[in-house]
Amino acid sequence: MNEKRQHHSRAEEFEIKAVWDPEAKVWYVGDSDVPGLVTEAATLESLTEKIVLMIPDLLRMNNREPLPTHHVPFKLTGEMHGKIEISV
């Protein structure tokens, strides 16, 4: 099978949005430029560790390998909504 590999531009940065789920008390990937990136973790730091391990495999599986430098830039942003109770 002759598959073409897409090389990811060195300047392009993958964007990943992490969202806090207050009921489940976990951070999860709410949106991502990385195809198939679905995961969750108790802390944003743990989520980042999981994402860093998952990205190379997901890029290979989706034929989107990085340029020969093997550096894959990404930006992870966190979103949390909450309420603060104020006594009157």
VENPEWO-V177266 format. One record per residue. SS is DSSP state (h for helix, s for strand, l for the rest). OMEGA is omega in whole degrees, -180 to 180 (none if undefined). NEAR is the number of other ideal C-beta (glycine too) atoms within 8 Angstrom. Layout:
ss={SS;SS}
omega={OMEGA;OMEGA}
near={NEAR;NEAR}
This chain:
ss={l;l;l;l;l;s;s;s;l;l;l;l;l;s;s;s;s;s;s;s;s;l;l;l;l;s;s;s;s;s;s;s;l;l;l;l;l;l;l;s;s;l;l;h;h;h;h;h;h;h;h;h;h;h;h;h;h;h;h;h;h;l;l;s;s;s;l;l;l;l;l;l;l;s;s;s;s;s;s;l;l;l;l;l;l;l;l;l}
omega={-177;-179;175;177;174;175;-179;-180;-180;-177;-177;-178;177;178;-178;179;176;-178;178;174;-175;180;180;-178;178;168;177;177;-179;-180;-176;172;-179;-178;176;-178;180;179;178;178;-177;180;177;178;179;178;178;179;179;-179;-180;179;-175;-173;-178;180;-180;178;178;-178;-179;179;179;-178;178;175;-176;179;-180;174;-178;180;176;177;179;177;-180;179;179;176;-179;177;178;178;-179;178;179;none}
near={2;3;5;5;7;7;8;12;6;8;4;7;7;13;10;15;12;14;11;10;10;6;4;6;6;9;14;11;14;7;6;9;5;12;6;7;12;5;10;9;11;6;7;10;6;10;16;9;9;10;14;7;8;11;13;8;8;12;13;8;7;8;9;9;9;11;9;4;6;6;7;10;7;11;8;11;8;10;9;6;4;5;3;4;4;4;3;2}
